Amino acid sequence: MTITEALFGPNGSPDAILASEKAAQSDFVTSTKFPKRVSGGSVADLEALGFKFGDAIDDLFVAAELPAGWKKRGSDHDMWSYIDDAEGNERIAVFYKGAFYDRDAFASITRS
């Protein structure tokens, strides 16, 4: 198998890349990870909402506990997930490109 086949599958489709991005989204949604980079507000704003932050996990994420009743959910786009408050309102959009060759993550406070 060539490197091209490993990355793009035997028919030239990006199967391995898409699978890694889907797996990264699933990992994020079920984890205690939260992106280090935040826009639309600050870590202090998130702490005021009830977030509790811990140690760095890696170059992109820190450990975090969500406020009571808040939940992470994936979307139909593998690079975007959302965090909803206890009433089901979207409060934070999270971009996470978890492909093995190119990683990036940030959170955007969409409603404070």
C-alpha positions in Angstrom: 0.0 0.0 0.0 1.3 3.4 -0.9 1.1 6.5 1.4 -1.4 8.0 -1.0 -3.6 4.9 -0.7 -3.3 5.0 3.1 -4.5 8.6 3.1 -7.0 8.6 0.3 -8.1 5.0 0.0 -7.9 2.8 -3.0 -10.4 4.9 -5.0 -8.8 8.3 -4.3 -11.3 9.3 -1.7 -10.1 10.8 1.6 -11.5 8.0 3.7 -8.7 7.9 6.3 -8.8 11.6 6.7 -12.6 11.7 7.1 -12.5 8.8 9.5 -9.8 10.5 11.7 -11.8 13.8 11.8 -15.0 11.9 12.8 -13.1 10.0 15.5 -11.7 13.3 16.8 -15.2 14.8 17.1 -16.5 11.8 18.9 -13.4 11.8 21.3 -14.0 15.5 22.0 -17.7 15.2 22.7 -17.2 12.3 25.1 -14.2 13.8 26.9 -13.4 16.4 29.5 -11.4 18.4 26.9 -11.9 22.1 26.2 -9.9 24.2 23.7 -7.3 26.5 25.1 -8.2 29.2 22.6 -11.4 31.0 23.2 -13.1 33.8 21.2 -16.2 35.9 21.9 -15.2 36.0 25.6 -12.6 34.9 28.0 -11.8 32.0 30.3 -13.0 34.3 33.2 -16.4 34.6 31.4 -16.6 30.8 31.2 -15.7 30.4 34.8 -18.4 32.9 35.7 -20.9 30.6 33.9 -19.7 27.7 36.1 -16.9 26.1 34.0 -14.0 24.6 36.0 -10.7 24.3 34.3 -7.8 22.0 35.1 -4.4 21.1 33.7 -3.3 21.2 30.1 -4.0 17.9 28.3 -1.9 18.7 25.2 -1.1 21.7 23.0 -4.7 22.3 22.1 -6.8 21.3 25.1 -7.2 21.7 28.9 -9.3 19.6 31.2 -12.6 21.2 31.9 -15.8 20.5 33.8 -19.0 21.9 32.3 -21.6 23.7 34.4 -24.3 21.4 35.8 -26.6 20.2 33.1 -24.5 21.5 30.2 -23.7 19.0 27.4 -21.5 18.7 24.4 -22.9 17.5 21.1 -21.5 16.7 17.7 -22.9 18.1 14.5 -23.2 16.8 10.9 -19.8 18.5 10.2 -17.0 16.5 11.9 -15.0 19.6 12.7 -17.8 21.4 14.6 -19.3 20.5 17.9 -21.5 22.5 20.3 -22.0 23.0 24.0 -25.6 23.5 25.1 -26.7 24.9 28.5 -29.1 23.0 30.8 -32.1 24.4 28.9 -30.8 23.1 25.6 -29.6 26.5 24.2 -26.4 26.5 22.2 -23.9 28.6 24.1 -20.5 27.6 22.6 -19.3 26.4 19.2 -16.2 24.3 19.1 -14.0 23.9 16.1 -11.7 20.9 16.3 -9.8 19.7 13.3 -8.4 16.4 14.6 -6.9 15.0 11.4 -3.6 13.3 12.1 -1.7 15.6 9.8 -3.3 18.9 10.8 -4.7 19.7 14.2 -6.4 22.9 15.5 -9.1 23.8 18.0 -10.8 26.8 19.4 -14.1 27.6 21.2 -16.4 30.5 20.3 -18.8 31.8 22.9 -22.0 32.2 20.8 -24.2 33.3 23.7 -23.1 34.4 27.1 
